[in-house]
């Protein structure tokens, strides 16, 4: 694949040629893309693919895979991001092309460590499972052939000859009429998992596998091929990283935040200082709730805590003047001299609002930034409680938040599976008495915004300095172009780039 700074040359293919390029809505990604694309498209495709795989992960732990609710929500996400998902749709060339190229781009970003490879493989497997499950039966054989899988559906005559043996050996066929079910003749070595579980009929070195069981074998084949491909990609990575125009994008892509930045546009001054205590117990995520509690108890926070909490408060609507007043009042309660605060701390607060130094207007930290960077040490209160707290301490904290024992166990199971953002989302649902919050949590300020929507029925924030009760709902902020966020990492990504082939 080659990348250029100019506009991508469109391939002019006739209908039959376009269909031949991508005959199915799913694939094993056996051949890398060979066309030229612009760096801008490279970036946009990468971001969209990350969004898709994050959605696959969140839906996979929020719903039972394969259920109607899971299927419908994932299909909606794929359709929204304009990737392929179904056969027999009109003009599927572009979604399939996007799917093909974006997969190979993410191989470059996610081959860099064992944890990244494991995550990437799992999400791609879940995506393939979803697509295979909605693949029409008359398309399955062609897909298997195009994927170089020597799996062949047996004829009705062969099926009737072995009907008793196949039904007796295949638990998935319980209560199913065999004549309505496809059965595939597969080399014995490809069905070892079914053989170990005594769930398949064997004859003359072949396994006779019903359609319901073949998806597991296909996924094992896909995992093996993708794992090997990622290992080979990792070997070639130094050549890619030597180009300073791609390196920042690839290094940040695996843990980049691609959503709304939750800057304070439109919310300025709509939160009073008197409201913060009440809001902290009702609408703050646990990470900010523990920072607020520590600040009130100790009248001080270290730099990491001040940055994380200060930018969050800025995002929910505190003005620079309010922020200076809030932090100064609290630090003075801790016996700090007002002059010392003005000399040592007020500059940093003004700096975070873009009024000092390089005049950068900093945005609140996303969940990924909190989870992956600057872990807390002894005496710190910043970080993510689900990621950085001892499980027993986390359990005690959830008990003080009045989470039910069953709910605590659900959250701890998600934490054990390293699904920290989903654990926080589950906490949101439990504290707001909703079965399905209807969004994928990725930002503390998103938590606050969605909480206020529920508590106040969709009303805007109303500043009431005499009432500590939260009356807040930030007006929906203008979404930023996510691609420009990553583009700012390195403006030189707009330069021409040639010579990167066959990844």
N, C-alpha and C positions, 0 to 999 in steps of 0.2 A: 504494500500500500504506500502511496506517496502523498505527501501533504504539501500544499502550496499556499502562499499568502493571498493569492488572487482568487477570483471567483471560480468555483468548481466547474469544470467542463461537463455539461450534461451528456450522458450517454443517450444517443438517439437509437432506440431499439424498437423494432416492430413488435406487435403484440405477442406473437409466438416466441420471439427471442426473449422478451421480458419474462414470459412464463417459464421458459427453460432455465433462466438464471435462478429462479426461486420457485420450484414447483410446489412447495408445501409451506404451510404456515409455521412449521417447526422444522428444525434440522439439527444435525450433530456438529455443525460448524467444522467440517472436515477440510474445507478449502478456504484460505484467507482471501479477503477482498483484494482486487488488483487495480481498481480505478484510482484516479487522483481526486482528492478532496481538499477543501480549504481548511486552514487551521481553525477558523471560526466554526465550521461544521463539525470538525473533529471534537471541539470543546462542547458544543451543544449536544451532540450525540452521546458523549460520555456522561454528561450531567443527567440527561434523560434516562439513560440506562441505570445509573445509580439510583435515581428516584424509583424506577420500576422495581429494582431488586430490593430496595428498602421496603416498598409496599408489599412485595412477596413475603419478606420476613415478618413484618408486622401482622399481616393477615394470617400467616401460618401459625402464629402463637395466640392470636385473638379468636380464631375460629377453627373448627375441625376441618382439616384439609379434605376436599372432595365434596363437602356439603353444598347445598344449593346457595346458601348465603355466602360462603367462601368463594364459590365459582362466580357468582354475580358481581361481587365487589371487586375481585381481581380482574374480571373482564372489563369492568368500568374503568379501572386504573390503566389497563393496557390500551384501551380505546382512547382515553384522555391523552396519553403520551404518544399516541399514533404509532404503535408497534403492531405487528401482525399477531393474530390470535385465532382466526377461523378460516377454514377453507371456503371456496365458492363465493367469496366476496369480490365485488367489482374493484378493479384498480388496486390490487394488493401489492403491486411491484414496489412502490415506495416504502410502505410499512415494513415489508420483508427485507428490503435493502437496508433500512435503518437498523433493523434487528441484527442483521448480519455484521455490519460494520461496527456497531456499538459493542457487540460482544467481544470482538477482537481488540478493541481499544481498551476495554476493561481488563482483558488478560494482561496487558502491559502494567496496569496499575495494581492489580491484585495478585500478581505472582511474586511479590517482594518479600513475603513472610508466610510461615506456615498457617498462622491464624487467618491472614487475609485469604489465602488459597482455600482454606476450609470453608470460610464464610461464603466466598464466591461460588464454590462448587455446590454447596447446599442450596443456595437461592436459584442457581441455574437449573438444578435438578427439579426443584419444586415448580419452576416455570415450565420446564419440559413436561412434567407430569400433568399439569393443568392443560396444556395444549394437546397432549396425546389423548387425554380423556374426552375431549370434545372433537377429536378427529373422526370424520365419518368412516364407517367400517369399510366402505369400498375404496378408501384412500390408504388404508393401513399397509397393505401389501406393497404398494408402490413406495411408501415412505421407508419401509424396512429395506427394500432393495436399494434405494438411493442412499441409505445410511450404511450400506455394506454389511447388513446383518443377514446372515443366511437362515432366515426364519421363513418357513413356507406354510401357508394354511393348507391343511389336508382336505381332500374331497369329502363329500357327504358319504360316499361309499366306504372310504377308509374309516370315517368316523363311526359309522354304524357297525363295522366289524369289531371295533375296540370300545364300543359304548360302555359296556359294563365296567371294564377295567379303568377307563378314564374317569367315570363318575365316582367309582370307589376310591380312586387315588387322589381326587381333587376336591378338597373341602369347599372351595369357592363355588362349586357347581351344585351345592346342596339346594334342592328344590327348583333347579333350573332344567329346562328341556334342552338336551344336548344339541338337538337339530337347529336350535335358534342361536347357538353359541359357536363362534369360530374357535378352532383348535389348531395350534401351530406345532409343526415338527421341528424340534430344535436340537442341535448337538448336545449330548449329555453334559459336556464340560461347561456349557453356558447356563445350565440350570442347577448348579450345585447347591444353591441356597434352598431351592424347593426340594431337592433330593434329601438334604440333611433333615429337613422338617417332615419328610415322608409325605409330601404334598403333590407328587407328580407321578404319572405312569411312565415307566421306562421300557423300551423294547429295542433291541439290536443297536444299542449305542445312541439312541435318540430319546428325547423327552417329549411327551405330547402335552403341551401346555395350553390351557384355555386362555381366551383373550383377557379375562379378568386378572390372570396371574402374570401375563407377559410384560406388563408395565414395569414390574420390579426388575425383570431381567434387562429390559431396555435401559432402565435407569442405571443399573450396575455397569452396563457397557459404556454408557455416556460418562459416568463418573471416572471410569478407568481411562478413557480416552482424554477427557478434559484434564485429569490430574497429570497425565504424561505431558500433555501440551503445555500446561503451566510450568512444569519443570524445564522444558525446553525453552520456553519464553524467558524464564528467569536467567538462563545462561546467556541469552542474547541481550539482556537488559542493559549491561554496561555500554553497549554501542548506542542504545537509544538515549540513555541518560547523559551521554557525553554532549548531546546537543542541548545547549542552555535554554532553548526555546520550548522544549517539551518537558524538561525535567521538573520545573515547578508544578506544572499541571498534574503530571503523573504522581508526584510525591504527595500532593494535597488531595487528590481525587478520592483516595480510599477512605479519608475521614473528613471530607469537606461537607459543609452545610450548604444546601442548595435551596433553602426556602426563604420565607419572608425575613427581613432583617429586624423587624420590630423596633425601628427607630421611633423617636417620640413625635413624629409628624402628626399633628392634629390632636394630640393628647396633652399638650403642654399646659400645665396649670390646672388640669382637671382633677387632680388628686390633692387633697389637703394633708398636711402633716398629721392632723388629728385622726385621720382615717387609717393610717398605716398599721397600727396595732391590731385593729379589727380585721383589716384585709389580710394580714399575715396568717390568721388562723382559718380564714374562709376561702381565700383565693390564691394564696402563694403555694407554689410547689414545695415539696419537702426541702430541697436544697436551699431555697430562699427563706423558708420558714425557720430552719435551723440557724441560718446566719442572723436573722432578725432577733431570734431568741438570745443568741450568744452576745450580740451587740447590746441588747437591753440588760443582760446580766453582768457583762464584763465592762461595758462602756468603752469598748475598744475592739477593733478587728485588725488583723495583720493585712499586709498589702494585698495578698491573693483574695482574701475575703472582701476587702473594700472594693476591689475592682469588680468582682463577680456581682456583689450585691448592689454597688453603686450604679453600675450600668443597667441592671435590672430595674431599679427604681427610676432611672432616667427614662427607660423604655415605657414604663406604665404612666409617665406623665409629670414627674417632678421637674421643675425648672431648675436652672443653675442656682438661683437665689434660694430656693427651697432646699436644695441639696446641701448647700453651704450651711444653712441654718440647722438642718437635721443632724448632720455629722458633728457640727460644732457643739450643739446642745448636748449630744450624747457623750462626746469626749470630755467636755467640761465636767459632766457628772462623775467622770472617773478621775477627778482631781487634776486634770490637765490645765495648764495655764492658757488662757485665751490667746495670748500673743504667740505661744509655742504652736498652737493649732494653726494660726494664720501663717506663721513662717514655714511650718513643716508639712501641712496637709492640704491647705486650701488650694495651693498651686496644682496639686494632682487632680483635685476635683474639677477645677477650671480646665485643666488639660483634657480630661475625659469628655468635656463638653465642646472641645475644639476651640477653646479660647486662649490656649497657650501653646508654645512649642511649634510643631509643624501644622497646627490648626486642623488636625484630623478629628472629625466628628465620630467618635467611637460608637459602635453599636453593641447591644447586649450580647452576652455569650450564648451560643446555642448549646443544646444538650451534648452534641458530639465534642465540642470544644471543652466543655466542663469534664466530660468523661475521659477524654484522651490526653489532655494536657495539664501540666502543673498539679500533680496529685498532692493532697494535703499531707502535712507532716504533723508532729506532735505540737499541739497548741493551735492548730489551724481549724477552721470551721467551714472552709469552702470545699468545692468538689461536689460529687453526686453521692448522696447517702446510699443509693442502691449499688453503686460501684465501689465506693471507698469505705463503707462501714462494715464492721464485723457483723456477721449474720445475727448473732445474739443481741448485739446492741441495736441493730436495725429492728429486730423483733420487739424489743422493749420500747423503742421510739414509736413504732406503729401502734403498740398497745396504748401509749399515752395519747395517740391521735384517735383513739376509740375505733380502730379497725377490728372487725370481728375475727375470732380465731381462725375460722375458715378462710377469710379474706387474707389474713396474714400468711397462711400456708400457701395460698395461690401466688402471692407476691414473692415469697421466698423461693418458690419453685422457679419462677421466671428469672429471679436473680441468679439462682444456681445455674440456669441455662444461659447466662450472660445477656439476657434480654432486658437491659436496664431501663431503656425508654418505655418498653411495653409494661414493665413493672410499675413505672410512674403513671402510665396511662391507666392501669388497673386501679391504682390508688385514687386517681381522679374519679373514676367511675364509682368507686365505693364511697368516697366522701361527698359525692354529689347525687348519689342514689339514682344512677342511670345504668341501664344494662349495656348500652353501646354508646360511647361518647361520639361516634361518627367522624372521628379524625385520627390521624396518626401523629402522636406527640413527638415533637422534635425540638421544642424551644420552651424555656421557662416562661417567657412572656406570652407564648401561645397558651400555656396552661392558665395563666391569669386571665387572658382575654376570653377564653372559652368558659372559664368559671363564671366570669361576670355576665356572659350571655345567658347562662342557665339561671343564675341567682336573680338577675334583673329583667329577665324576659326580653332581652334584645334591646334594652334602652341604652342610650349614650350615658357616659359618665356625667354625673351632676355633682359639682363641688359643693359640699356642705361642711364648712369648717366647724360648726357647732355639733354636728352629729358624727360620732365615730363609726356609725354603721356604713358598710360599703355600699355606695350607690354607683358603682363603676361599671362602665362598659366602654373601653376605648373604641372610638370610631375605627372602622376597618381601614388599615393603613394601605397606602399605595404599594403594590407589589413591585419589587425591583426585578429587573431582568437578571436572572440568576447567572446567565452566561457572563455578564459584565463583571460580576463579583469574582469569578475565577480569572477572568481576563486581566483584572487589576493585579493579580499576583505577578504578572510578568508581561509588560506591554510589548515586549519584543516577540511575543507569540504571533504577532501579525506579520512578521517577516516571512519571506519565502523559505520553504524547507523541502529539500529533495533528498533522495537516496535512501529512505527507510522503506525497505521492501520485505514482503513475505513474513510478517509476524503472525 
